[in-house]
């Protein structure tokens, strides 16, 4: 196997909650949020990896860790084989150039007082001195890649439409010719018709420029269009990783099945009872041992509450890993075929 | 045919803003029948929330201005109703559920007080102590449901002393009876352990729970019309699925008609009987939901349907709609969709297009489209 562009090895991010002095003096257990809890994920060169999960699953935190916007509290992050986990400050600069981000809300991630050429040009200036004329010429070359006409150079962010602003964000990410772009919910703030334009642009860019993507989103269908592989995250851990088609058509983890079943599909179908999980996403503060999904899983057995399932390959599903003790028994039926009563499996 | 609960006729709403007049709604007409769920779908800025707020007259007027049209709710034209009478229609006649439950709930009051207030107002109107313009629906049949054990919670005072002055709370009413009814509504929206929830404040609940509480408050007035404006858009996807399932189950239990507003074509497909597709303040396609989805008869509807990514389809680029939603201050001449329309003809840039016409060749006479060339949509590129 070739060396991955980016690889995380058991990366971990714990956020300690503030504790009162009385609690500290009494020696009470500290409350810690396990936002990302031992995640190992690779992104290959030229590959688009989708990271899906609900809010609070830690998917954004993982993206920030890889972009080094957060410092990890454990594990390692390798970029082209080099451990960059502990690299800090100025030493990170050559590496910053290779990894760029696009955020969800283009309104709050673009400075309203800067013009388009200043926004897109800022990362270029940060890398070294350049004249204004050169900078403008460089930005004018970049804008069309993101699907913006070059004559928008002097516009302010509010003069763009929602999709236009997101393209401006994308142009800024492209400015330094990066190897990896981390897209954090790039289309969630957009309407469907505009979303389609942006998704198509992302696919085209990846093909033309050989980029790698980490696409963080809760939008499963968007992942299907853009990504080659997909990782499903739940409460700080990976539940399932595999080729996008495999995971979305033959989901193995009960959580993935529930997530897919919950997608409202714009087709009028039989309004039958559907496969649903009950309960809500539990808190990440001091999570219990065992499988994180045990509290909501319809297939739960005693073992799940005690022993943490690790990502593993199961027979007949190469390249597809799942963290579930009962994956073989539950099988790979898509949620549509689990309609109605959830099959009661013999408890082993 | 039964008499509709709600008839909206040629409703036009403007916003008077600095740059001019924004035509937020133009000639919107539809009917909603008892027990029916009408979905309204459209992109940001198409006017769907303006419609949701214009019906119960919740728009701030000014800047909004109802230019023309009628909103007839159970025989009363709400547009002509004096402002002071509007609260008499809300709650027991029309109630609403909004997108962000945290903005709709009062952060300073416990859940039980907020539901109790709505029930209390209904009691006053039912008993004739307060004038309500429309009567609440007949009580729901709770006999199928196991009734709550209210006794444990009754030891706590229902109303904190401070709250007495601010909220309209039932000082004279039988608190035990009221609390039992509050519990009934919490159970109706499938809240586990409602006795605990009663005493909590909104910030102590999760998003899904808050939205359930909002639905409980909305239903506790026994309204004939529930307007749900993006009720699940702020929720996570598995929680959204739970709330949608709950709302569907409730539809069969309560007799309320629902106007369900969403930008999500999938949510509407799941919830609605009929659907209206909005574009630039106008309903362009209206009909039974299976008809509109399977056989769209307005070019906009068809383009919108095709641009939704589907997790089973992956080949080729997503068909996308060129251009963007028009500026409502300077609407294009003629049909507002013509600059983006792949089947536009020369006359479309001059003629503003028809009001809703029966779609040519559609299998239902109830399928209406605001396009002269609805037959051409079938062969649209």
HADDOCK unambig.tbl for C-alpha pairs under 7 A between the chains (distance, minus, plus):
assign (segid A and resid 54 and name CA) (segid B and resid 236 and name CA) 6.02 0.50 0.50
assign (segid A and resid 55 and name CA) (segid B and resid 236 and name CA) 6.65 0.50 0.50
assign (segid A and resid 191 and name CA) (segid B and resid 43 and name CA) 5.74 0.50 0.50
assign (segid A and resid 191 and name CA) (segid B and resid 44 and name CA) 6.61 0.50 0.50
assign (segid A and resid 192 and name CA) (segid B and resid 307 and name CA) 6.44 0.50 0.50
assign (segid A and resid 192 and name CA) (segid B and resid 308 and name CA) 6.08 0.50 0.50
assign (segid A and resid 193 and name CA) (segid B and resid 304 and name CA) 6.15 0.50 0.50
assign (segid A and resid 193 and name CA) (segid B and resid 307 and name CA) 5.61 0.50 0.50
assign (segid A and resid 193 and name CA) (segid B and resid 320 and name CA) 5.80 0.50 0.50
assign (segid A and resid 193 and name CA) (segid B and resid 321 and name CA) 5.69 0.50 0.50
assign (segid A and resid 196 and name CA) (segid B and resid 307 and name CA) 5.75 0.50 0.50
assign (segid A and resid 196 and name CA) (segid B and resid 318 and name CA) 5.90 0.50 0.50
assign (segid A and resid 196 and name CA) (segid B and resid 320 and name CA) 5.43 0.50 0.50
assign (segid A and resid 197 and name CA) (segid B and resid 320 and name CA) 5.71 0.50 0.50
assign (segid A and resid 200 and name CA) (segid B and resid 317 and name CA) 5.76 0.50 0.50
assign (segid A and resid 200 and name CA) (segid B and resid 318 and name CA) 6.39 0.50 0.50
assign (segid A and resid 220 and name CA) (segid B and resid 311 and name CA) 6.70 0.50 0.50
assign (segid A and resid 221 and name CA) (segid B and resid 309 and name CA) 5.29 0.50 0.50
assign (segid A and resid 221 and name CA) (segid B and resid 310 and name CA) 5.23 0.50 0.50
assign (segid A and resid 221 and name CA) (segid B and resid 311 and name CA) 4.45 0.50 0.50
assign (segid A and resid 222 and name CA) (segid B and resid 309 and name CA) 6.27 0.50 0.50
assign (segid A and resid 224 and name CA) (segid B and resid 311 and name CA) 5.55 0.50 0.50
assign (segid A and resid 224 and name CA) (segid B and resid 314 and name CA) 6.49 0.50 0.50
assign (segid A and resid 225 and name CA) (segid B and resid 314 and name CA) 5.62 0.50 0.50
assign (segid A and resid 259 and name CA) (segid B and resid 238 and name CA) 6.10 0.50 0.50
assign (segid A and resid 262 and name CA) (segid B and resid 237 and name CA) 6.13 0.50 0.50
assign (segid A and resid 262 and name CA) (segid B and resid 238 and name CA) 5.35 0.50 0.50
assign (segid A and resid 262 and name CA) (segid B and resid 241 and name CA) 5.13 0.50 0.50
assign (segid A and resid 263 and name CA) (segid B and resid 237 and name CA) 6.76 0.50 0.50
assign (segid A and resid 264 and name CA) (segid B and resid 266 and name CA) 4.33 0.50 0.50
assign (segid A and resid 264 and name CA) (segid B and resid 267 and name CA) 5.30 0.50 0.50
assign (segid A and resid 264 and name CA) (segid B and resid 270 and name CA) 6.92 0.50 0.50
assign (segid A and resid 265 and name CA) (segid B and resid 266 and name CA) 4.26 0.50 0.50
assign (segid A and resid 266 and name CA) (segid B and resid 265 and name CA) 5.14 0.50 0.50
assign (segid A and resid 266 and name CA) (segid B and resid 266 and name CA) 3.73 0.50 0.50
assign (segid A and resid 266 and name CA) (segid B and resid 269 and name CA) 5.49 0.50 0.50
assign (segid A and resid 267 and name CA) (segid B and resid 266 and name CA) 6.85 0.50 0.50
assign (segid A and resid 267 and name CA) (segid B and resid 269 and name CA) 6.02 0.50 0.50
assign (segid A and resid 267 and name CA) (segid B and resid 293 and name CA) 6.87 0.50 0.50
assign (segid A and resid 268 and name CA) (segid B and resid 269 and name CA) 5.43 0.50 0.50
assign (segid A and resid 268 and name CA) (segid B and resid 270 and name CA) 6.85 0.50 0.50
assign (segid A and resid 268 and name CA) (segid B and resid 290 and name CA) 5.71 0.50 0.50
assign (segid A and resid 280 and name CA) (segid B and resid 239 and name CA) 6.83 0.50 0.50
